[in-house]
């Protein structure tokens, strides 16, 4: 048996093709797709998903239910937590290293050294893979925005979904909810139905206008769907009940597939979506804690994620909450923490290892303290957990949060 290739060198090379200036555009993506024979025009039926939060959760729910109903599903999501392969799922399995290496080398050769972002060229690689293996459905998650996102190259998807829109990535998408919603609504296509998650009024008005302009039927929560009793999911938090509603509505409106109640129940009970209010029960980091301490992990990093954590805590049994938090410099710690800051017993901050864009533990602690949440910087998650064990007697709930990048490091360290 041949040695499994190391895909890190080519992933690093692709990163260096990044344009010197970020100009959101689809030109580079269409150029590369054309050189590869236009694989985006030869895909199984595509469900294209945009929104701020919940995109990945909705896709994970749909995949679980479709696979429980014996459909073959391709999936593209981002970012990954531990290994890049997580971004490309072919017919029920993560892409293997050898297949990924071959795919990336083919895209690299076709690109011929021209400027292209890492997300653009790897999205093209996913599309190329999907075009070569039969499947019943492709679930395609937008990366940033929608209108000029690298995934927005499918002229006629089978269905689109816009999950709740909130404030995030303002430096690229605009600093108002309406501006961000306009970018997300860029995935709407003439004659293609869109399942719309619950929206704030400013976002809803923009999306409704865009849908009218392009001729895309909108299926609005509370008007066109939402009264159905749904099976429980294995994901924590009331927000996941709302996400399950979006997923179920999408499955009901996806032409050519039928998901029975039994398949929906089985799928929703077996959703694989780590780092979303995930209760870690075994592993190296869990082993640091006492048996009466719970360890939870969530990659949330914006106001909507903070609200989801607050809603989850409101439904849980009262217990001291000890936060371990790391965050990228582009995020707003105050917006994230404010919805649940009154529930925090203690807060320890860390720098995200290996992330040049991470806020330092000291800077994050200062930002949190200015919000009225006393915070202490420490040199790593393990140190933070050990200090909690030493200084906090009795039962407690520990939540590691603030970034999906931190969550990935934690999952890798926990084993």
PEQUI-V321686 format. One line per field, one symbol per residue. ss: DSSP state (h for helix, s for strand, l for the rest). psi: psi as a letter, one per 20 degrees, with the letter a starting at -180 (. if undefined). A space follows every 10 residues. Layout:
BEGIN
ss=???
psi=???
END
This chain:
BEGIN
ss=lllllllhhh hhhhhlllll llllllhhhh hhhhhlllhh hllllsssss llllhhhhhh hhhhhhhhll llssssllll lllhhhhsss llssllhhhh hhhhhhhhhh hllllllhhh hhhhhhhhhh hhllllssss slllllllll llllllllss sslllllllh hhhlllhhhh hhhhhhhlll lllsssllll hhhhhhhhhh hhhhlllsss slllslllll lllllllhhh hhhhhhhhhh hhllllllll hhhhhhhhll lllllllsss lllllhhhll llssssslll llhhhhhhhh hhhhllllll sssssllsll llhhhhhhll hhhssssssl lllllllsll hhhhhhhhhh llllssslll hhhhhhhhhh hllllsssss sllhhhhhhh hhhhl
psi=pqppqoiggh hhghhiipqh poopqjghgh gggghjjlhi jlqrppoppa afrighgggh gggggghhjk qppqporqrr ggqhhhhopo liqqprgghg ggghhghggh hljqpqqghg hhgggggggh iipqrhqpoo pqgocggkqh iljohmrhqq porppapqkh hhiqjqhggg hhghiiiqqp jpqpporpqq ggggggghgg gggiloppop phgirijppq qqrjqqphhh gghhgggghg hhjoqiqoor hghgggghil pnnrknlpop irrghhihrr hjpqpqppjq jaghhhhggg gghhiqppqp oopppqqqii rnhghghghj hiipgqppqq popjohjqqq hgghgggghi ijopqpprjr ggggghhggg inqrqrppop aiphgggghg gghh.
END
